[in-house]
Amino acid sequence: GNSVTQMEGPVTLSEEAFLTINCTYTATGYPSLFWYVQYPGEGLQLLLKATKADDKGSNKGFEATYRKETTSFHLEKGSVQVSDSAVYFCALKFDPNAGKSTFGDGTTLTVKP
Amino acid sequence: GAGVSQSPRYKVAKRGQDVALRCDPISGHVSLFWYQQALGQGPEFLTYFQNEAQLDKSGLPSDRFFAERPEGSVSTLKIQRTQQEDSAVYLCASSLGGPTEAFFGQGTRLTVV
């Protein structure tokens, strides 16, 4: 079946450090890929997405590239801020018109000043 | 309201009790989803509605779980004869349908004692 594997956390970084959170997936076919973020006390929010191979999603300084050859969608940011502290979830979805998304287990990021 | 609203935010139920969890989607949103999130894990798909039609209920873990959206707006997730393994955060999300972004509520944390 379809699955998403994320880098285990928690991840603790100093402000302005470089961030990578690894995400790999197993799927039959070519899903759309997503990163969601959950800030403390808030609901899940879509951070970025990519719908086909070699697409790069980007938002708020975060980037992720859909790599079909390595079945990966790693999240990166060049310089993190304290306000980036949150839980990050990688997810995949096959049918953009249907509801079902498959999520990873989440990676908790803490950024210290 | 501006976002997806879920109530109650917290629910403690005694084992064997029935519970009902409510989701008010964003006005005009056609699609509505329910997910279950156990502690330390990512959301797991439960069911999906398009307007009042339940198009996918493949994720409902047992026949004790039942969801409805009778008028294509508010949805209720009902769990009968709750068991300890039902303890989780139940997330609701809504979207305009098709490939548009899904917006998540803050969830209902259910604890079965």
gemmi code that builds the backbone of each chain (N, CA, C; Angstrom):
import gemmi

chains = {
    "A": [
        ("GLY", (0.815, -1.189, 0.000), (0.000, 0.000, 0.000), (0.855, 1.247, 0.000)),
        ("ASN", (0.197, 2.376, -0.003), (0.900, 3.665, -0.005), (1.341, 4.032, 1.403)),
        ("SER", (2.541, 4.604, 1.499), (3.026, 5.022, 2.812), (4.004, 6.173, 2.661)),
        ("VAL", (4.168, 6.881, 3.754), (5.094, 8.010, 3.815), (5.973, 7.822, 5.041)),
        ("THR", (7.269, 7.960, 4.856), (8.224, 7.829, 5.960), (8.965, 9.146, 6.126)),
        ("GLN", (8.882, 9.671, 7.337), (9.558, 10.935, 7.625), (10.721, 10.723, 8.552)),
        ("MET", (11.652, 11.621, 8.457), (12.770, 11.686, 9.382), (12.230, 11.803, 10.800)),
        ("GLU", (12.773, 10.986, 11.694), (12.295, 11.041, 13.060), (12.802, 12.286, 13.766)),
        ("GLY", (11.991, 12.810, 14.630), (12.427, 13.964, 15.401), (12.699, 13.579, 16.839)),
        ("PRO", (12.685, 14.541, 17.711), (12.572, 15.959, 17.372), (13.878, 16.532, 16.823)),
        ("VAL", (13.718, 17.613, 16.092), (14.863, 18.321, 15.529), (14.982, 19.663, 16.246)),
        ("THR", (16.161, 19.953, 16.740), (16.410, 21.219, 17.427), (17.530, 21.955, 16.702)),
        ("LEU", (17.263, 23.178, 16.308), (18.239, 23.991, 15.585), (18.338, 25.374, 16.212)),
        ("SER", (19.446, 25.999, 15.955), (19.598, 27.403, 16.332), (19.053, 28.279, 15.214)),
        ("GLU", (18.608, 29.469, 15.579), (18.098, 30.410, 14.583), (19.131, 30.624, 13.484)),
        ("GLU", (18.659, 30.716, 12.256), (19.464, 30.935, 11.050), (20.173, 29.663, 10.567)),
        ("ALA", (19.976, 28.556, 11.207), (20.565, 27.302, 10.732), (19.803, 26.801, 9.507)),
        ("PHE", (20.441, 25.871, 8.777), (19.828, 25.242, 7.607), (19.009, 24.039, 8.061)),
        ("LEU", (17.824, 23.919, 7.473), (16.925, 22.837, 7.852), (16.728, 21.868, 6.697)),
        ("THR", (16.806, 20.585, 7.000), (16.334, 19.539, 6.096), (15.505, 18.557, 6.903)),
        ("ILE", (14.312, 18.263, 6.428), (13.496, 17.190, 6.998), (13.236, 16.216, 5.861)),
        ("ASN", (13.714, 14.999, 6.044), (13.607, 14.004, 4.981), (12.218, 13.380, 4.925)),
        ("CYS", (11.786, 13.109, 3.698), (10.511, 12.421, 3.474), (10.674, 11.519, 2.270)),
        ("THR", (10.366, 10.251, 2.429), (10.322, 9.333, 1.304), (8.953, 8.668, 1.280)),
        ("TYR", (8.576, 8.187, 0.124), (7.249, 7.599, 0.010), (7.306, 6.282, -0.754)),
        ("THR", (6.302, 5.479, -0.529), (6.085, 4.250, -1.281), (4.697, 4.332, -1.870)),
        ("ALA", (4.613, 4.189, -3.182), (3.310, 4.294, -3.831), (3.374, 3.616, -5.190)),
        ("THR", (2.254, 3.090, -5.610), (2.147, 2.566, -6.973), (1.580, 3.687, -7.820)),
        ("GLY", (2.413, 4.222, -8.679), (1.967, 5.338, -9.492), (2.643, 6.627, -9.089)),
        ("TYR", (2.035, 7.730, -9.468), (2.650, 9.030, -9.271), (1.702, 9.966, -8.520)),
        ("PRO", (1.859, 9.994, -7.204), (0.955, 10.834, -6.407), (1.363, 12.293, -6.429)),
        ("SER", (0.510, 13.142, -5.933), (0.884, 14.511, -5.571), (1.461, 14.467, -4.161)),
        ("LEU", (2.403, 15.360, -3.898), (3.091, 15.356, -2.603), (2.917, 16.700, -1.912)),
        ("PHE", (2.842, 16.642, -0.575), (2.508, 17.825, 0.202), (3.365, 17.885, 1.470)),
        ("TRP", (3.587, 19.082, 1.945), (4.056, 19.314, 3.301), (3.014, 20.173, 4.014)),
        ("TYR", (2.628, 19.695, 5.203), (1.740, 20.451, 6.068), (2.516, 20.866, 7.311)),
        ("VAL", (2.074, 21.946, 7.940), (2.690, 22.420, 9.173), (1.603, 22.628, 10.228)),
        ("GLN", (1.936, 22.270, 11.450), (1.002, 22.482, 12.563), (1.717, 23.286, 13.632)),
        ("TYR", (1.348, 24.549, 13.750), (1.909, 25.402, 14.790), (1.219, 25.097, 16.114)),
        ("PRO", (1.881, 25.378, 17.227), (1.285, 25.064, 18.533), (-0.115, 25.646, 18.693)),
        ("GLY", (-1.054, 24.786, 19.069), (-2.420, 25.236, 19.318), (-3.249, 25.497, 18.079)),
        ("GLU", (-2.714, 25.182, 16.906), (-3.454, 25.450, 15.674), (-3.696, 24.168, 14.879)),
        ("GLY", (-4.542, 24.272, 13.857), (-4.801, 23.126, 12.984), (-3.719, 22.983, 11.923)),
        ("LEU", (-3.744, 21.862, 11.238), (-2.827, 21.618, 10.128), (-3.041, 22.653, 9.029)),
        ("GLN", (-1.927, 23.126, 8.465), (-2.013, 24.067, 7.346), (-1.143, 23.556, 6.215)),
        ("LEU", (-1.619, 23.701, 4.993), (-0.807, 23.332, 3.852), (0.365, 24.302, 3.735)),
        ("LEU", (1.582, 23.769, 3.654), (2.767, 24.601, 3.515), (3.171, 24.721, 2.045)),
        ("LEU", (3.271, 23.577, 1.365), (3.610, 23.590, -0.047), (3.239, 22.254, -0.672)),
        ("LYS", (3.246, 22.222, -2.006), (2.895, 20.984, -2.684), (3.598, 20.901, -4.034)),
        ("ALA", (3.644, 19.689, -4.578), (4.169, 19.445, -5.917), (3.350, 18.316, -6.525)),
        ("THR", (2.944, 18.483, -7.762), (2.012, 17.523, -8.339), (2.651, 16.568, -9.343)),
        ("LYS", (3.880, 16.837, -9.780), (4.519, 15.906, -10.700), (6.029, 15.940, -10.518)),
        ("ALA", (6.672, 14.938, -11.066), (8.116, 14.774, -10.900), (8.870, 16.035, -11.337)),
        ("ASP", (9.879, 16.373, -10.538), (10.771, 17.515, -10.737), (10.123, 18.860, -10.409)),
        ("ASP", (8.862, 18.856, -10.064), (8.227, 20.092, -9.587), (8.868, 20.503, -8.274)),
        ("LYS", (8.986, 21.791, -8.064), (9.448, 22.312, -6.779), (8.325, 23.127, -6.159)),
        ("GLY", (7.949, 22.756, -4.951), (6.995, 23.555, -4.197), (7.755, 24.498, -3.286)),
        ("SER", (7.218, 25.706, -3.081), (7.899, 26.648, -2.201), (6.892, 27.578, -1.539)),
        ("ASN", (7.228, 27.973, -0.304), (6.359, 28.874, 0.448), (7.093, 29.288, 1.721)),
        ("LYS", (7.033, 30.537, 2.079), (7.606, 31.061, 3.327), (9.071, 30.700, 3.479)),
        ("GLY", (9.805, 30.590, 2.389), (11.225, 30.265, 2.454), (11.516, 28.778, 2.462)),
        ("PHE", (10.456, 27.955, 2.581), (10.612, 26.505, 2.528), (10.519, 26.038, 1.077)),
        ("GLU", (11.261, 24.960, 0.779), (11.213, 24.371, -0.553), (11.229, 22.849, -0.444)),
        ("ALA", (10.645, 22.193, -1.449), (10.755, 20.741, -1.547), (10.614, 20.380, -3.013)),
        ("THR", (11.436, 19.444, -3.480), (11.419, 19.026, -4.876), (10.970, 17.576, -4.982)),
        ("TYR", (10.045, 17.324, -5.865), (9.491, 15.991, -6.109), (10.519, 15.190, -6.915)),
        ("ARG", (11.142, 14.205, -6.259), (12.168, 13.386, -6.896), (11.612, 11.989, -7.109)),
        ("LYS", (11.254, 11.706, -8.343), (10.672, 10.397, -8.646), (11.712, 9.293, -8.526)),
        ("GLU", (12.945, 9.584, -8.932), (13.969, 8.535, -8.959), (14.328, 8.046, -7.559)),
        ("THR", (14.206, 8.923, -6.584), (14.505, 8.532, -5.197), (13.247, 8.469, -4.336)),
        ("THR", (12.095, 8.626, -4.963), (10.789, 8.683, -4.258), (10.897, 9.518, -2.991)),
        ("SER", (11.356, 10.760, -3.168), (11.564, 11.623, -2.012), (10.969, 13.005, -2.228)),
        ("PHE", (10.766, 13.702, -1.122), (10.210, 15.055, -1.147), (10.716, 15.767, 0.111)),
        ("HIS", (12.013, 15.963, 0.191), (12.635, 16.510, 1.384), (12.338, 18.004, 1.524)),
        ("LEU", (12.053, 18.405, 2.745), (11.748, 19.818, 3.026), (13.031, 20.530, 3.445)),
        ("GLU", (13.260, 21.721, 2.878), (14.462, 22.488, 3.203), (14.130, 23.953, 3.433)),
        ("LYS", (14.940, 24.556, 4.299), (14.875, 26.007, 4.466), (16.281, 26.486, 4.791)),
        ("GLY", (16.676, 27.546, 4.158), (18.060, 28.003, 4.286), (18.397, 28.626, 5.627)),
        ("SER", (17.396, 29.264, 6.259), (17.676, 29.979, 7.499), (16.397, 29.988, 8.342)),
        ("VAL", (16.361, 29.120, 9.356), (15.123, 28.989, 10.124), (15.010, 30.094, 11.172)),
        ("GLN", (13.793, 30.363, 11.546), (13.474, 31.350, 12.570), (12.757, 30.665, 13.735)),
        ("VAL", (12.762, 31.331, 14.863), (12.068, 30.776, 16.040), (10.608, 30.488, 15.700)),
        ("SER", (10.018, 31.340, 14.887), (8.606, 31.184, 14.514), (8.337, 29.970, 13.631)),
        ("ASP", (9.366, 29.308, 13.149), (9.196, 28.077, 12.365), (9.005, 26.855, 13.252)),
        ("SER", (9.147, 27.029, 14.550), (8.954, 25.907, 15.472), (7.533, 25.371, 15.335)),
        ("ALA", (7.422, 24.087, 14.997), (6.125, 23.487, 14.688), (6.338, 22.001, 14.409)),
        ("VAL", (5.247, 21.308, 14.116), (5.318, 19.923, 13.654), (5.058, 19.919, 12.153)),
        ("TYR", (5.902, 19.232, 11.410), (5.810, 19.203, 9.955), (5.423, 17.793, 9.499)),
        ("PHE", (4.437, 17.722, 8.614), (3.938, 16.448, 8.114), (4.091, 16.384, 6.595)),
        ("CYS", (4.646, 15.298, 6.135), (4.708, 15.010, 4.705), (3.489, 14.152, 4.358)),
        ("ALA", (2.940, 14.356, 3.166), (1.736, 13.605, 2.801), (1.693, 13.381, 1.299)),
        ("LEU", (0.968, 12.356, 0.900), (0.742, 12.100, -0.518), (-0.735, 11.900, -0.794)),
        ("LYS", (-1.096, 12.137, -2.036), (-2.488, 12.009, -2.454), (-2.490, 11.636, -3.923)),
        ("PHE", (-3.286, 10.603, -4.262), (-3.292, 10.160, -5.649), (-4.259, 10.946, -6.506)),
        ("ASP", (-5.458, 10.999, -6.044), (-6.491, 11.605, -6.862), (-6.753, 13.012, -6.349)),
        ("PRO", (-6.372, 14.036, -7.100), (-6.563, 15.403, -6.593), (-8.024, 15.740, -6.364)),
        ("ASN", (-8.920, 14.946, -6.934), (-10.342, 15.226, -6.773), (-10.982, 14.384, -5.683)),
        ("ALA", (-10.200, 13.555, -5.024), (-10.753, 12.720, -3.957), (-10.135, 13.125, -2.633)),
        ("GLY", (-10.688, 12.594, -1.541), (-10.325, 13.108, -0.242), (-9.105, 12.523, 0.410)),
        ("LYS", (-8.764, 11.298, 0.044), (-7.852, 10.543, 0.882), (-6.407, 10.964, 0.717)),
        ("SER", (-5.802, 11.455, 1.806), (-4.368, 11.721, 1.855), (-3.727, 10.749, 2.828)),
        ("THR", (-2.481, 10.380, 2.551), (-1.701, 9.530, 3.437), (-0.588, 10.378, 4.036)),
        ("PHE", (-0.517, 10.421, 5.361), (0.425, 11.289, 6.068), (1.555, 10.492, 6.689)),
        ("GLY", (2.715, 11.138, 6.817), (3.776, 10.619, 7.662), (3.469, 10.911, 9.127)),
        ("ASP", (4.360, 10.483, 10.001), (4.111, 10.623, 11.433), (4.481, 11.985, 12.011)),
        ("GLY", (5.038, 12.847, 11.192), (5.343, 14.194, 11.668), (6.754, 14.303, 12.245)),
        ("THR", (7.330, 15.482, 12.080), (8.641, 15.790, 12.637), (8.525, 17.096, 13.408)),
        ("THR", (8.869, 17.051, 14.684), (8.790, 18.256, 15.512), (10.076, 19.048, 15.392)),
        ("LEU", (9.946, 20.301, 15.021), (11.080, 21.207, 14.897), (11.012, 22.265, 15.988)),
        ("THR", (12.107, 22.426, 16.709), (12.240, 23.506, 17.684), (13.430, 24.349, 17.270)),
        ("VAL", (13.201, 25.644, 17.123), (14.266, 26.573, 16.775), (14.541, 27.456, 17.979)),
        ("LYS", (15.788, 27.469, 18.419), (16.170, 28.254, 19.604), (16.873, 29.534, 19.174)),
        ("PRO", (16.582, 30.612, 19.919), (17.208, 31.894, 19.558), (18.709, 31.898, 19.829)),
    ],
    "B": [
        ("GLY", (-18.004, 31.305, 10.673), (-16.663, 31.707, 11.046), (-15.697, 31.615, 9.877)),
        ("ALA", (-14.481, 32.015, 10.125), (-13.505, 32.074, 9.056), (-12.896, 30.720, 8.739)),
        ("GLY", (-12.897, 29.811, 9.717), (-12.225, 28.542, 9.507), (-13.134, 27.379, 9.809)),
        ("VAL", (-12.543, 26.188, 9.782), (-13.259, 24.975, 10.150), (-13.353, 24.915, 11.673)),
        ("SER", (-14.546, 24.705, 12.156), (-14.762, 24.696, 13.593), (-15.175, 23.302, 14.042)),
        ("GLN", (-14.527, 22.805, 15.082), (-14.862, 21.495, 15.613), (-15.262, 21.626, 17.077)),
        ("SER", (-16.245, 20.826, 17.468), (-16.662, 20.837, 18.866), (-17.086, 19.442, 19.301)),
        ("PRO", (-16.884, 19.116, 20.581), (-16.116, 19.905, 21.531), (-14.626, 19.839, 21.221)),
        ("ARG", (-13.832, 20.682, 21.843), (-12.382, 20.603, 21.636), (-11.806, 19.409, 22.395)),
        ("TYR", (-12.410, 19.123, 23.527), (-11.956, 18.005, 24.357), (-13.177, 17.214, 24.822)),
        ("LYS", (-13.013, 15.879, 24.822), (-14.100, 15.030, 25.275), (-13.508, 13.859, 26.035)),
        ("VAL", (-13.992, 13.658, 27.255), (-13.621, 12.483, 28.021), (-14.844, 11.592, 28.092)),
        ("ALA", (-14.696, 10.347, 27.665), (-15.812, 9.402, 27.671), (-15.438, 8.167, 28.453)),
        ("LYS", (-16.397, 7.616, 29.132), (-16.166, 6.342, 29.807), (-16.297, 5.233, 28.769)),
        ("ARG", (-15.514, 4.206, 28.945), (-15.559, 3.084, 28.013), (-16.986, 2.567, 27.907)),
        ("GLY", (-17.430, 2.389, 26.668), (-18.788, 1.917, 26.433), (-19.781, 3.020, 26.121)),
        ("GLN", (-19.375, 4.255, 26.375), (-20.252, 5.401, 26.121), (-20.244, 5.747, 24.632)),
        ("ASP", (-21.331, 6.303, 24.134), (-21.394, 6.807, 22.770), (-20.996, 8.280, 22.762)),
        ("VAL", (-20.290, 8.710, 21.701), (-19.912, 10.116, 21.574), (-20.270, 10.622, 20.181)),
        ("ALA", (-20.454, 11.929, 20.088), (-20.722, 12.583, 18.806), (-19.819, 13.792, 18.689)),
        ("LEU", (-19.082, 13.856, 17.603), (-18.146, 14.942, 17.374), (-18.647, 15.750, 16.179)),
        ("ARG", (-18.611, 17.061, 16.334), (-19.214, 17.924, 15.322), (-18.157, 18.682, 14.534)),
        ("CYS", (-18.430, 18.871, 13.248), (-17.548, 19.657, 12.392), (-18.386, 20.656, 11.603)),
        ("ASP", (-18.033, 21.938, 11.736), (-18.637, 22.994, 10.923), (-17.622, 23.419, 9.873)),
        ("PRO", (-17.815, 23.052, 8.635), (-16.823, 23.398, 7.610), (-16.921, 24.865, 7.223)),
        ("ILE", (-15.978, 25.297, 6.432), (-16.033, 26.649, 5.889), (-17.247, 26.736, 4.961)),
        ("SER", (-17.981, 27.822, 5.064), (-19.194, 27.987, 4.283), (-18.911, 27.850, 2.789)),
        ("GLY", (-19.717, 27.027, 2.130), (-19.556, 26.849, 0.689), (-18.615, 25.728, 0.296)),
        ("HIS", (-17.949, 25.151, 1.283), (-17.031, 24.060, 0.955), (-17.806, 22.776, 0.680)),
        ("VAL", (-17.490, 22.195, -0.460), (-18.199, 21.010, -0.935), (-17.664, 19.739, -0.282)),
        ("SER", (-16.362, 19.663, -0.153), (-15.730, 18.437, 0.336), (-15.453, 18.533, 1.822)),
        ("LEU", (-15.630, 17.401, 2.499), (-15.368, 17.348, 3.938), (-14.722, 16.012, 4.260)),
        ("PHE", (-13.705, 16.049, 5.094), (-12.929, 14.859, 5.423), (-12.830, 14.715, 6.938)),
        ("TRP", (-12.751, 13.482, 7.383), (-12.447, 13.172, 8.785), (-11.169, 12.331, 8.837)),
        ("TYR", (-10.306, 12.691, 9.779), (-9.081, 11.940, 10.031), (-8.988, 11.641, 11.520)),
        ("GLN", (-8.261, 10.571, 11.830), (-7.977, 10.211, 13.221), (-6.474, 10.300, 13.418)),
        ("GLN", (-6.057, 10.989, 14.471), (-4.627, 11.152, 14.733), (-4.300, 10.650, 16.125)),
        ("ALA", (-3.623, 9.517, 16.194), (-3.174, 8.989, 17.480), (-1.934, 9.754, 17.920)),
        ("LEU", (-1.662, 9.698, 19.207), (-0.535, 10.447, 19.776), (0.774, 10.052, 19.100)),
        ("GLY", (1.506, 11.056, 18.621), (2.808, 10.804, 18.020), (2.766, 10.258, 16.606)),
        ("GLN", (1.584, 10.244, 16.016), (1.444, 9.726, 14.658), (0.795, 10.761, 13.750)),
        ("GLY", (0.840, 10.486, 12.465), (0.189, 11.376, 11.515), (-1.292, 11.061, 11.411)),
        ("PRO", (-2.048, 11.964, 10.817), (-3.479, 11.717, 10.628), (-3.724, 10.497, 9.735)),
        ("GLU", (-4.738, 9.716, 10.109), (-5.164, 8.566, 9.313), (-6.569, 8.854, 8.774)),
        ("PHE", (-6.738, 8.662, 7.477), (-8.010, 8.941, 6.820), (-9.126, 8.069, 7.377)),
        ("LEU", (-10.275, 8.686, 7.620), (-11.456, 7.945, 8.046), (-12.509, 7.917, 6.942)),
        ("THR", (-12.954, 9.108, 6.512), (-14.048, 9.154, 5.567), (-14.088, 10.500, 4.856)),
        ("TYR", (-14.835, 10.551, 3.745), (-14.866, 11.714, 2.868), (-16.275, 11.923, 2.316)),
        ("PHE", (-16.728, 13.167, 2.363), (-18.015, 13.556, 1.818), (-17.839, 14.566, 0.693)),
        ("GLN", (-18.692, 14.433, -0.287), (-18.844, 15.500, -1.270), (-20.311, 15.921, -1.163)),
        ("ASN", (-20.501, 17.123, -0.712), (-21.843, 17.572, -0.304), (-22.389, 16.576, 0.720)),
        ("GLU", (-23.573, 16.045, 0.527), (-24.131, 15.120, 1.527), (-23.761, 13.656, 1.244)),
        ("ALA", (-23.112, 13.405, 0.120), (-22.792, 12.030, -0.254), (-21.474, 11.582, 0.366)),
        ("GLN", (-21.520, 10.452, 1.035), (-20.318, 9.877, 1.612), (-19.654, 9.019, 0.538)),
        ("LEU", (-18.614, 9.548, -0.089), (-18.011, 8.880, -1.235), (-16.969, 7.841, -0.857)),
        ("ASP", (-16.407, 7.952, 0.325), (-15.367, 7.013, 0.730), (-15.424, 6.878, 2.248)),
        ("LYS", (-15.662, 5.675, 2.709), (-15.633, 5.426, 4.156), (-14.702, 4.276, 4.464)),
        ("SER", (-13.734, 4.081, 3.594), (-12.830, 2.948, 3.712), (-11.947, 3.003, 4.955)),
        ("GLY", (-11.764, 4.180, 5.540), (-10.887, 4.309, 6.695), (-11.563, 4.122, 8.036)),
        ("LEU", (-12.870, 4.016, 8.059), (-13.572, 3.823, 9.339), (-13.143, 2.485, 9.922)),
        ("PRO", (-12.607, 2.483, 11.153), (-11.974, 1.268, 11.675), (-12.938, 0.150, 12.040)),
        ("SER", (-14.169, 0.465, 12.316), (-15.136, -0.584, 12.659), (-16.541, -0.047, 12.463)),
        ("ASP", (-17.511, -0.937, 12.594), (-18.897, -0.485, 12.434), (-19.385, 0.316, 13.636)),
        ("ARG", (-18.509, 0.544, 14.610), (-18.887, 1.439, 15.706), (-18.767, 2.905, 15.290)),
        ("PHE", (-18.064, 3.131, 14.193), (-17.844, 4.490, 13.701), (-18.837, 4.790, 12.579)),
        ("PHE", (-19.448, 5.960, 12.695), (-20.454, 6.351, 11.716), (-20.356, 7.860, 11.502)),
        ("ALA", (-20.389, 8.291, 10.250), (-20.339, 9.720, 9.968), (-21.493, 10.099, 9.065)),
        ("GLU", (-21.962, 11.317, 9.234), (-23.054, 11.800, 8.394), (-22.898, 13.284, 8.122)),
        ("ARG", (-23.518, 13.702, 7.028), (-23.510, 15.115, 6.634), (-24.827, 15.351, 5.899)),
        ("PRO", (-25.915, 15.314, 6.604), (-27.242, 15.219, 5.974), (-27.625, 16.370, 5.057)),
        ("GLU", (-27.146, 17.562, 5.317), (-27.527, 18.702, 4.485), (-26.351, 19.268, 3.712)),
        ("GLY", (-25.286, 18.503, 3.685), (-24.128, 18.931, 2.901), (-23.323, 20.048, 3.528)),
        ("SER", (-23.546, 20.268, 4.831), (-22.765, 21.301, 5.520), (-22.139, 20.706, 6.772)),
        ("VAL", (-22.777, 20.865, 7.915), (-22.252, 20.331, 9.173), (-22.169, 18.807, 9.090)),
        ("SER", (-21.108, 18.272, 9.694), (-20.945, 16.820, 9.733), (-20.778, 16.372, 11.180)),
        ("THR", (-21.225, 15.160, 11.448), (-21.067, 14.561, 12.768), (-20.407, 13.206, 12.630)),
        ("LEU", (-19.388, 12.985, 13.427), (-18.752, 11.679, 13.528), (-19.219, 11.061, 14.846)),
        ("LYS", (-19.841, 9.909, 14.754), (-20.360, 9.240, 15.943), (-19.567, 7.971, 16.191)),
        ("ILE", (-19.220, 7.765, 17.431), (-18.530, 6.547, 17.838), (-19.380, 5.892, 18.910)),
        ("GLN", (-19.790, 4.666, 18.642), (-20.619, 3.932, 19.606), (-19.736, 3.038, 20.464)),
        ("ARG", (-20.174, 2.864, 21.690), (-19.504, 1.920, 22.613), (-17.994, 2.148, 22.591)),
        ("THR", (-17.589, 3.352, 22.934), (-16.179, 3.729, 22.831), (-15.273, 2.766, 23.593)),
        ("GLN", (-14.081, 2.589, 23.027), (-13.058, 1.746, 23.639), (-11.791, 2.574, 23.793)),
        ("GLN", (-10.880, 2.094, 24.617), (-9.676, 2.870, 24.905), (-8.868, 3.169, 23.647)),
        ("GLU", (-8.860, 2.228, 22.713), (-8.076, 2.460, 21.494), (-8.671, 3.547, 20.603)),
        ("ASP", (-9.874, 4.025, 20.937), (-10.467, 5.130, 20.188), (-9.893, 6.485, 20.624)),
        ("SER", (-9.138, 6.495, 21.699), (-8.540, 7.741, 22.188), (-7.593, 8.298, 21.131)),
        ("ALA", (-7.850, 9.521, 20.699), (-7.090, 10.145, 19.615), (-7.623, 11.559, 19.420)),
        ("VAL", (-6.959, 12.287, 18.535), (-7.502, 13.568, 18.076), (-8.217, 13.313, 16.749)),
        ("TYR", (-9.441, 13.781, 16.658), (-10.225, 13.611, 15.445), (-10.246, 14.945, 14.696)),
        ("LEU", (-9.717, 14.906, 13.486), (-9.560, 16.108, 12.676), (-10.602, 16.145, 11.567)),
        ("CYS", (-11.113, 17.318, 11.341), (-12.025, 17.545, 10.228), (-11.373, 18.559, 9.289)),
        ("ALA", (-11.578, 18.381, 7.999), (-11.063, 19.326, 7.014), (-12.124, 19.548, 5.941)),
        ("SER", (-12.091, 20.709, 5.317), (-13.024, 20.972, 4.221), (-12.313, 21.686, 3.081)),
        ("SER", (-12.894, 21.561, 1.894), (-12.319, 22.238, 0.729), (-13.430, 22.564, -0.266)),
        ("LEU", (-13.065, 23.370, -1.244), (-14.017, 23.726, -2.294), (-14.256, 22.571, -3.259)),
        ("GLY", (-13.449, 21.518, -3.118), (-13.594, 20.366, -3.994), (-12.520, 20.347, -5.060)),
        ("GLY", (-12.423, 19.218, -5.757), (-11.396, 19.081, -6.780), (-10.014, 19.171, -6.156)),
        ("PRO", (-9.073, 19.772, -6.864), (-7.689, 19.814, -6.361), (-7.409, 20.977, -5.415)),
        ("THR", (-8.428, 21.641, -4.917), (-8.192, 22.811, -4.065), (-7.703, 22.407, -2.678)),
        ("GLU", (-7.128, 23.359, -1.983), (-6.531, 23.111, -0.670), (-7.602, 22.754, 0.352)),
        ("ALA", (-7.277, 21.798, 1.199), (-8.140, 21.446, 2.327), (-7.703, 22.237, 3.552)),
        ("PHE", (-8.668, 22.764, 4.279), (-8.406, 23.524, 5.505), (-8.841, 22.666, 6.692)),
        ("PHE", (-7.952, 22.560, 7.670), (-8.202, 21.699, 8.820), (-8.705, 22.490, 10.019)),
        ("GLY", (-9.564, 21.852, 10.799), (-9.933, 22.374, 12.098), (-8.875, 22.014, 13.126)),
        ("GLN", (-9.088, 22.493, 14.361), (-8.102, 22.242, 15.412), (-8.254, 20.858, 16.019)),
        ("GLY", (-9.342, 20.194, 15.700), (-9.514, 18.829, 16.167), (-10.269, 18.714, 17.475)),
        ("THR", (-10.777, 17.516, 17.712), (-11.380, 17.152, 18.999), (-10.520, 16.069, 19.605)),
        ("ARG", (-10.025, 16.330, 20.813), (-9.221, 15.316, 21.508), (-10.172, 14.450, 22.331)),
        ("LEU", (-10.272, 13.181, 21.966), (-11.120, 12.224, 22.677), (-10.256, 11.339, 23.555)),
        ("THR", (-10.615, 11.282, 24.817), (-9.941, 10.394, 25.761), (-10.985, 9.429, 26.328)),
        ("VAL", (-10.740, 8.159, 26.141), (-11.661, 7.146, 26.662), (-11.029, 6.515, 27.899)),
        ("VAL", (-11.756, 6.605, 29.011), (-11.202, 6.110, 30.287), (-11.978, 4.893, 30.789)),
    ],
}
model = gemmi.Model(1)
for chain_id, residues in chains.items():
    chain = gemmi.Chain(chain_id)
    for i, (resn, *xyz) in enumerate(residues, 1):
        res = gemmi.Residue()
        res.name, res.seqid = resn, gemmi.SeqId(i, " ")
        for name, pos in zip(("N", "CA", "C"), xyz):
            atom = gemmi.Atom()
            atom.name, atom.element = name, gemmi.Element(name[0])
            atom.pos, atom.b_iso = gemmi.Position(*pos), 0.0
            res.add_atom(atom)
        chain.add_residue(res)
    model.add_chain(chain)
structure = gemmi.Structure()
structure.add_model(model)
structure.setup_entities()
